[in-house]
Amino acid sequence: MNEARDEILARTRAAIREGTPPDPLARAYRTTGVVDDPGRVALLGERLLDYRARVEHTTATALRDLLDEIARGDRIGVPRGLPETWRPANSVEDDGLSTHELDALDGVITGCTVAIAETGTLVLAGGEMEGRRALTLVPDVHICVVRTDQIVETVPEAFAALLGREHRPLTFVSGPSATSDIELERVEGVHGPRTLIVVIVKEAS
């Protein structure tokens, strides 16, 4: 088995060395957005609603009250780096909670690294305000806070914003976790949170 594999790899390497490098691919897709700030916010909200996420809009000063209202006294997990002003009264800091302890939480609140308006996607890069991947995949409700200055229009713009984080555990979230069986019956909560609540925070002008 190993000898056959080594022979195939050797032939592949030899072909690469002897071959002519391919011509660069022409990439015709857009790499920069064309809509203004309010347009990006509106587009992200539309896409998220299409994915059956709940979308809330607020300001930095009203954020804490809104998060308290959403949490309703539930036990909400938070990453260590989440600001105190974002933490509901009954929050539980993730200091290495076990899978069973994470599953016992009612939900989780995190930030994000970047949000893509065109695809309605939130990108988490394991930062201090996002925490480890298990924290956002095990609890049944994920409340994600997105600042308007984190919203880009296109996927290429998002990857530009992620430069330097390529080796981090990137998680791309497009709506609540959902799948369909062979009869196309939609089932939510299979691979992650059943409910996604996105709180878009308008930055002070």
URSUL-V461224 format. One record per backbone hydrogen bond with DSSP energy under -1.0 kcal/mol. CO is the residue of the C=O (numbers start at 0). NH is the residue of the N-H. E is the energy in kcal/mol with one decimal. If there is no record, write none. Layout:
co={CO	CO}
nh={NH	NH}
e={E	E}
This chain:
co={0	1	2	3	4	5	6	7	8	9	10	11	12	13	14	35	36	37	38	39	40	41	42	43	44	45	46	47	48	53	55	57	61	62	63	64	65	66	67	70	74	74	75	76	77	78	82	83	87	91	92	97	98	99	101	106	107	109	113	114	115	115	120	121	122	122	123	126	126	127	128	132	133	139	139	140	141	142	143	145	146	147	149	151	152	153	154	155	156	157	159	161	164	167	170	172	176	178	180	184	186	192	194	195	196	197	198	199	200}
nh={4	5	6	7	8	9	10	11	12	13	14	15	16	17	18	39	40	41	42	43	44	45	46	47	48	49	50	52	51	197	199	201	65	66	67	68	69	70	71	73	105	106	91	108	93	81	85	86	90	77	94	101	102	103	104	76	142	144	122	151	119	120	115	172	112	113	170	129	130	80	110	135	137	193	194	107	196	109	198	200	149	150	114	116	117	157	158	159	160	161	162	164	167	169	123	121	188	186	183	180	178	176	141	53	143	55	145	57	147}
e={-2.1	-2.8	-2.2	-2.3	-2.5	-2.4	-2.4	-2.2	-2.6	-2.2	-2.3	-2.1	-2.2	-2.1	-1.7	-2.3	-2.1	-2.4	-2.5	-2.6	-2.2	-2.3	-2.5	-2.5	-2.1	-2.0	-1.4	-2.5	-1.7	-3.1	-3.2	-2.7	-1.9	-2.7	-2.4	-2.0	-2.5	-2.6	-2.1	-2.4	-2.5	-1.1	-2.9	-2.4	-2.7	-1.6	-1.7	-1.3	-1.5	-2.2	-1.1	-2.6	-2.4	-1.2	-1.2	-2.9	-3.3	-2.9	-2.9	-2.9	-1.2	-1.7	-3.3	-3.4	-2.7	-1.3	-2.7	-1.5	-2.7	-1.6	-3.0	-1.1	-2.1	-1.2	-2.1	-1.6	-2.8	-2.3	-2.7	-3.0	-2.0	-1.3	-2.2	-3.1	-2.0	-1.5	-2.3	-1.9	-1.8	-1.2	-1.1	-2.5	-2.0	-1.6	-2.8	-3.1	-2.6	-3.4	-2.5	-1.5	-2.4	-2.4	-2.6	-2.7	-2.7	-2.9	-3.0	-2.3	-2.1}
